[in-house]
């Protein structure tokens, strides 16, 4: 039996989670946290009903005025969101 190259616990855990059903839930948590950072505390406080599936992040906003303002800047927010995440995860944003 040959020995495999040693790897760090972080690398092994990363490989395990990538193949695990938990990976989708972890991505959801990361995207929600990045949303709060990307849009700021005022907008994050009015956000609810967050969902992330197949690259689409959906969020409900309690103010139609803020929703319209974010709709105008949606592409910039998507870029900031992916910048905070450090990778291109969010393909589009759906504001409701």
Secondary structure, 3 states (H helix, E strand, C coil): CCCCCCCCHHHHHHHHHHHCCHHHHHHHHHHHHHHHHHHCHHHHHCEEEEEEECCEEEEEECCHHHHHHHHHCHHHHHHHHHHHHCCCCCCEEEEC
